[in-house]
Amino acid sequence: MIKLIATDIDGTLVKDGTLLIDPEYMSVIDQLIDRNIIFVVCSGRQFSSERKLFAPIKDKLLYITDGGTVVRTPSEILKTYPMKEDIWKSMCKMVRDELPACDYFVAAPDFCYAEDGGSPIFHRLRDSYGFDMRE
């Protein structure tokens, strides 16, 4: 008996980098949930992006977001796996100093920070993936 289904999003349920999902998937997922099968979406995407994508059933799912670093229900964070502050700060500094042509961002459980709100990564994540980006 199946009790839980976990699935990736990009390249599995949707074309990479879009917020367009086949409405039939929503129907099938909803039927699975009605049969008491837990449905978990797992992705490198941010929580807000996953909720936008699964809007009709967003409150019936469980979420593993940000590349597996945040585990949550629709209403609360159950577990986070944060990177130590000195490590992510040194990584950002290294990119800024040694790879000035590269974009980067820092993800928190509910939004992402980017140094340059005009950068391609900022716009791609916000406009194509539906991330909540902050400059």
ABEGO torsion letter per residue (X at the ends): XBABBBBBABGAABBBGBABBBAAAAAAAAAAAAAGBBBBBBBABBAAAAAAAAAAAAAABBBBBGGGABBBBAABBABBBBBBAAAAAAAAAAAAAABAABBBBBBBAABBBBABAABAAAAAAAAAAGBBBBX
